[in-house]
Amino acid sequence: MEASLSFHRHHPAASSSSTAAHHAARLTPPPPRDPRAAARWVTPAAAAARSRSPANLGLPPHPPRRLRLAPPRVTAAVTGGPRRPRRRAPPPVECAGGSSSSLRRPREEEEEEEERSSTAHAGVSLVGENKFLQMSSTVPKASNIFWHDCAVGQADRQKLLKQKGCVVWITGLSGSGKSTLACTLDRELHTRGKLSYVLDGDNLRHGLNKDLGFKAEDRAENIRRVGEVAKLFADAGLVCIASFISPYRRDRESCRALLSDGSFIEVFLNMPLELCESRDPKGLYKLARAGKIKGFTGIDDPYEPPLNSEIEIKEVDGVCPSPSDMAGQVVTYLEEKGFLHD
């Protein structure tokens, strides 16, 4: 220890070099705390090592590295013709020193954007994760359509079935017995060898009209669709039995207008509200009275009875006819009008 102290004390060169190193260390700032910036920090030792690089030692230099750059992504609106194959997007890469906003968009978002641009000209849009198809309201309705007649017509089908197609439209309040009459009439026609089919209001709301509610406009659309379907059944030669409350007179008349040859038979089950409410087979009147159902026909929504129905069935001396008696009245009318000829 004493020798060392004496050495520094008696050797000015050693003392000056130590002092210079001490001052250099004080002037050198500490390395940054950011680990990404540490890669760019050059310490005095690293600077000395660079001075002994192969270029300074007379050795051939290393060939320069070639940077691999991602190809530019081309986005173009598709206006028709075959689609070009989509390039695979590179995986998400974070730029050094960047934030989370500098990440590349996920591949799913890029594909969804390309699909939206490719279908924009067709008036459709692919929305959401499941990519469900939604028609745009800007697509015009088809105007260049024409009716196509076939060799086999309605008369041929009626001759084959030995009956005339028609629509038996049963209307009345909920609980008046419409579905009961429809099924009883269907069974009676079947036993007579006649082909019929029942369109029931609740049944169609499970499928064809499941997107409709019970507002006035939904009720009108519900009956409009049923009228068009019933017309097709009648054209096929069947006795179509439609069982619907159909509370609005104008909607029923619109269905009648679809069959201008007198094959629309309106059956009005004229049962009093008290009787229907006492039956209440579905418990709907009770819910409507409690305010849990809004817009219920006969309670807080009107029912417009027919003015000139072909058949009207009502109580006799306070007694409601049996289902078979009601079906018998309808069958008698169909026979008299020639719809059930042999």
RADARA-V447379 format. One record per residue. N is the residue number from 1. RES is the residue in one letter. SS is DSSP state (@ for helix, = for strand, . for the rest). NEAR is the number of other C-alpha atoms within 12 Angstrom. D_FIRST is the distance of its C-alpha to the first C-alpha in Angstrom with 2 decimals. Layout:
BEGIN
N;RES;SS;NEAR;D_FIRST
N;RES;SS;NEAR;D_FIRST
END
This chain:
BEGIN
1;M;.;7;0.00
2;E;@;9;3.76
3;A;@;10;5.38
4;S;@;12;5.09
5;L;@;12;6.28
6;S;@;13;8.56
7;F;@;14;9.75
8;H;@;18;10.96
9;R;@;14;12.22
10;H;@;14;14.19
11;H;.;15;15.40
12;P;@;13;17.93
13;A;@;13;19.15
14;A;@;17;16.06
15;S;@;18;15.89
16;S;@;15;19.62
17;S;@;14;19.59
18;S;@;15;17.09
19;T;@;15;19.28
20;A;@;14;22.36
21;A;@;15;21.31
22;H;@;13;20.56
23;H;@;13;24.03
24;A;@;14;25.69
25;A;@;15;24.51
26;R;@;11;25.89
27;L;@;11;29.12
28;T;.;16;29.64
29;P;.;14;31.81
30;P;.;14;31.30
31;P;.;16;33.54
32;P;.;15;36.98
33;R;.;12;37.94
34;D;.;13;41.26
35;P;@;12;40.89
36;R;@;14;43.70
37;A;@;14;42.04
38;A;@;15;38.72
39;A;.;15;40.48
40;R;.;15;40.98
41;W;.;19;37.43
42;V;.;18;35.49
43;T;.;19;31.71
44;P;@;18;29.80
45;A;@;13;28.93
46;A;@;14;32.66
47;A;@;12;33.64
48;A;@;12;31.51
49;A;@;14;33.12
50;R;@;15;36.55
51;S;@;14;35.93
52;R;.;14;35.82
53;S;.;16;39.18
54;P;.;14;41.91
55;A;.;13;43.64
56;N;.;13;40.75
57;L;.;12;40.35
58;G;.;10;44.04
59;L;.;10;45.09
60;P;.;10;48.28
61;P;.;12;47.78
62;H;.;9;48.55
63;P;.;8;52.07
64;P;.;6;52.25
65;R;.;7;52.88
66;R;.;6;56.33
67;L;.;6;56.51
68;R;.;7;59.19
69;L;.;9;61.08
70;A;.;15;63.56
71;P;.;10;67.15
72;P;.;10;68.78
73;R;.;16;70.97
74;V;.;15;74.57
75;T;.;17;76.70
76;A;.;17;80.43
77;A;.;19;83.41
78;V;.;19;85.78
79;T;.;14;89.34
80;G;.;14;90.98
81;G;.;9;90.87
82;P;.;9;88.41
83;R;.;16;84.90
84;R;.;14;82.01
85;P;.;9;79.52
86;R;.;16;76.67
87;R;.;17;73.23
88;R;.;16;70.56
89;A;.;20;68.13
90;P;.;19;64.42
91;P;.;13;62.45
92;P;.;16;60.92
93;V;.;18;57.75
94;E;.;15;55.48
95;C;.;13;54.31
96;A;.;16;50.59
97;G;.;16;49.93
98;G;.;13;53.56
99;S;.;11;55.11
100;S;@;13;57.53
101;S;@;12;60.42
102;S;@;13;59.25
103;L;.;17;60.08
104;R;.;21;63.08
105;R;.;19;66.20
106;P;.;16;67.02
107;R;@;19;69.45
108;E;@;19;72.08
109;E;@;16;72.34
110;E;@;21;72.78
111;E;@;22;75.51
112;E;@;22;77.28
113;E;@;24;77.30
114;E;@;26;78.73
115;E;@;28;81.42
116;R;@;27;82.37
117;S;@;23;82.73
118;S;@;25;84.75
119;T;@;24;87.20
120;A;@;23;87.56
121;H;@;19;90.50
122;A;@;23;92.33
123;G;.;20;92.24
124;V;=;21;90.12
125;S;=;25;86.64
126;L;=;24;84.25
127;V;=;18;82.60
128;G;.;15;79.94
129;E;.;11;78.09
130;N;.;10;81.31
131;K;.;16;82.67
132;F;=;14;86.11
133;L;=;17;88.80
134;Q;=;19;90.16
135;M;=;18;93.04
136;S;.;17;92.74
137;S;.;11;95.45
138;T;.;13;95.80
139;V;.;15;97.38
140;P;.;11;101.10
141;K;.;11;103.70
142;A;.;7;105.51
143;S;.;8;108.74
144;N;.;7;109.77
145;I;.;7;110.87
146;F;.;7;114.29
147;W;.;7;116.21
148;H;.;8;116.73
149;D;.;8;119.89
150;C;.;8;120.14
151;A;.;9;123.18
152;V;.;15;123.38
153;G;.;16;124.26
154;Q;@;25;124.81
155;A;@;19;128.46
156;D;@;18;127.53
157;R;@;21;125.04
158;Q;@;28;127.55
159;K;@;20;130.22
160;L;@;20;127.86
161;L;@;23;126.94
162;K;.;23;130.51
163;Q;.;32;129.29
164;K;.;36;128.45
165;G;.;42;124.94
166;C;=;40;124.46
167;V;=;47;122.03
168;V;=;48;122.80
169;W;=;49;120.65
170;I;=;46;120.38
171;T;=;43;119.22
172;G;.;41;118.98
173;L;.;38;116.71
174;S;.;40;113.93
175;G;.;32;115.60
176;S;.;38;119.03
177;G;.;38;119.10
178;K;@;38;118.21
179;S;@;33;116.01
180;T;@;29;118.52
181;L;@;39;121.38
182;A;@;39;119.40
183;C;@;27;118.58
184;T;@;29;122.11
185;L;@;39;123.65
186;D;@;34;121.34
187;R;@;24;122.45
188;E;@;27;126.13
189;L;@;31;125.93
190;H;@;19;124.14
191;T;@;13;126.91
192;R;.;18;129.42
193;G;.;18;127.58
194;K;.;30;126.21
195;L;.;32;122.70
196;S;=;36;120.78
197;Y;=;33;117.22
198;V;=;37;115.74
199;L;=;37;113.24
200;D;=;34;111.85
201;G;@;34;109.89
202;D;@;25;107.07
203;N;@;17;106.83
204;L;@;22;106.38
205;R;.;23;103.67
206;H;.;14;101.63
207;G;.;16;101.66
208;L;.;21;103.52
209;N;.;25;103.17
210;K;.;18;99.97
211;D;.;14;98.39
212;L;.;23;101.04
213;G;.;19;101.16
214;F;.;26;104.12
215;K;.;19;104.19
216;A;@;23;107.40
217;E;@;14;106.03
218;D;@;21;104.58
219;R;@;32;107.90
220;A;@;28;109.72
221;E;@;27;107.42
222;N;@;35;107.75
223;I;@;40;111.54
224;R;@;29;111.47
225;R;@;29;109.48
226;V;@;39;111.74
227;G;@;36;114.81
228;E;@;26;113.62
229;V;@;28;112.83
230;A;@;37;116.18
231;K;@;35;117.95
232;L;@;22;116.42
233;F;@;31;117.55
234;A;@;40;121.06
235;D;@;29;121.10
236;A;.;29;120.17
237;G;.;33;123.36
238;L;.;38;121.81
239;V;=;43;122.77
240;C;=;41;119.54
241;I;=;46;119.25
242;A;=;48;116.83
243;S;=;44;115.96
244;F;.;44;114.20
245;I;.;41;114.45
246;S;.;45;114.57
247;P;.;33;115.24
248;Y;.;33;115.95
249;R;@;26;119.38
250;R;@;21;118.36
251;D;@;32;115.87
252;R;@;45;118.60
253;E;@;28;121.00
254;S;@;23;118.47
255;C;@;34;118.40
256;R;@;31;122.18
257;A;@;20;122.28
258;L;@;26;120.35
259;L;.;27;123.38
260;S;.;16;126.37
261;D;.;17;128.85
262;G;.;22;129.31
263;S;.;33;126.94
264;F;=;37;124.84
265;I;=;39;126.14
266;E;=;37;124.67
267;V;=;42;124.90
268;F;=;39;124.34
269;L;=;42;123.52
270;N;=;34;124.87
271;M;.;30;123.44
272;P;.;26;122.92
273;L;@;22;119.43
274;E;@;18;120.11
275;L;@;23;120.87
276;C;@;28;117.81
277;E;@;26;115.55
278;S;@;18;117.05
279;R;@;20;116.25
280;D;.;21;112.73
281;P;.;17;111.81
282;K;.;16;108.27
283;G;.;18;107.58
284;L;@;26;107.20
285;Y;@;30;109.72
286;K;@;20;107.89
287;L;@;17;104.61
288;A;@;22;106.39
289;R;@;19;108.01
290;A;.;14;104.62
291;G;.;14;103.23
292;K;.;15;100.81
293;I;.;19;102.63
294;K;.;21;103.47
295;G;.;24;106.28
296;F;.;28;108.28
297;T;=;32;111.81
298;G;.;30;114.45
299;I;.;25;112.05
300;D;.;17;110.16
301;D;=;21;111.11
302;P;.;19;114.73
303;Y;.;28;116.89
304;E;.;22;119.63
305;P;.;30;122.49
306;P;.;28;124.45
307;L;.;17;127.63
308;N;.;15;129.50
309;S;.;24;127.98
310;E;.;26;129.98
311;I;=;28;129.58
312;E;=;28;128.95
313;I;=;32;128.36
314;K;=;25;128.50
315;E;.;18;129.55
316;V;=;14;133.19
317;D;.;7;134.44
318;G;.;11;130.86
319;V;=;12;130.07
320;C;.;21;127.64
321;P;.;24;128.94
322;S;.;18;127.30
323;P;@;26;124.94
324;S;@;22;127.62
325;D;@;21;130.24
326;M;@;34;127.97
327;A;@;34;127.16
328;G;@;24;130.90
329;Q;@;25;131.62
330;V;@;38;129.16
331;V;@;35;130.49
332;T;@;20;134.05
333;Y;@;22;133.10
334;L;@;32;131.38
335;E;@;19;134.47
336;E;@;12;136.83
337;K;.;21;134.83
338;G;.;19;134.72
339;F;.;35;130.99
340;L;.;30;131.62
341;H;.;21;134.45
342;D;.;15;135.05
END
